[in-house]
Amino acid sequence: MPTYQVRGDVPRKRHVQFRDNGRLLTEEVMGLEGFSGNESILYHLTSPCRVRELGDFEAIEREEWVPDAHAHRHMHTAGVEPAGDEISGRRLLMWNSDVEISLCRPSETMEFFYRNGEGDEVVFVHEGKGTLETIFGDLPYREGDYIVIPRGATYKFAPEGPQRHIVFESPGLIEIPRRYRNEYGQLLEHAPFYHRDIHPPTELKTYRDSGDHTVKVRVRDGYQTYVLDYHPFDLVGWDGYVYPWTFNINDFEPITGRIHMPPPSHQTFAGQNFVICSFCPRKLDFDPMAIPIPYHHSNVNSEEMIYYVDGQFSSRKGIEIGSITLHPSGIPHGPQPGLAEKSIGMTETHELAVMCDTFHPLRLTTFAQELDDPSYAYSWYEEPDAVTEAKTADEDPAGVTSHF
Ligand SMILES: [Fe+2]
């Protein structure tokens, strides 16, 4: 999506003969929005329609938790035990018709190739590194990367070491916000990242192997398994605008101001009825009268999910690395008592967090229920006679999160 890319060999024109050792290659257009959106053209050794055996279809089942009360939520994910592989190990936390948000701590190796046939994916790599092996070539990834995988891209994780992923899956397109781009698609000077921060696949490898290869494809709210008699990464070349890529959260250039900058300044991706934002270490508001943390806000028609990646959250009651807060629509949220006062004079924050704001309500799963801390909803409450202490000598200003 970010720019035109080409890997391997492609013919001088579309729709002309292109051969490999005399064999006519199969040209496939992989495009979005009919034939009007971005597309890539792939040159296969074997027809991508060729299937040796249709396997099972496994419907996705979501176990919903409908809480007794509508309230702010805090989930502790740090202690979740590893399970499954990079696909089967995705444990759904919350979802709506626009986005599904899962935690994945894989313990097994993928024994199959995978393709999401009904959604784009963003995999935030909280811990781990490795290579996403894809039909478009190898895509190395590391801690802090967002791996953006367009629908239709066949892939397999080749991890190195333990992994902890937060996965966003959406039936809509995952895009770079339009206001960051000029009419030609180039990222503008005011955007918080540039093309050099975007990493497409490095190397195309053409696999000529025969024999059974299993491909699992997400379609129709389930997983359909196909058995091929050839390796699915059989491209001799491709070009276009559709391919997987990475962007590292530490390459996000924070936008700061004399007084508080609103959450859209942290936007990283635009989805269909949701956004993904990166809260990164940065200098804070420099007006002498500034209050560096946000005012209270009513997300009247938005839900706000934040995943805490790194930094000091000690002044936010109970928040730790791996915590997720969910501030649902319809009720206000904001800094807890005393924090606005405490934040005055802060000059920088070391927080690192990923936020997903949705326009439509998120439903929760029983997995989220297992991780839920029911006391969080009361974390703004003070006994009527309690005295809120202003800033005290032993408090660490850097321990205040700048956004929640
Ligand atoms: Fe907020």
Boltz pocket constraint, residues with backbone or C-beta under 6 A from the ligand:
constraints:
  - pocket:
      binder: B
      contacts: [[A, 297], [A, 304], [A, 327], [A, 333], [A, 403], [A, 404]]
      max_distance: 6.0
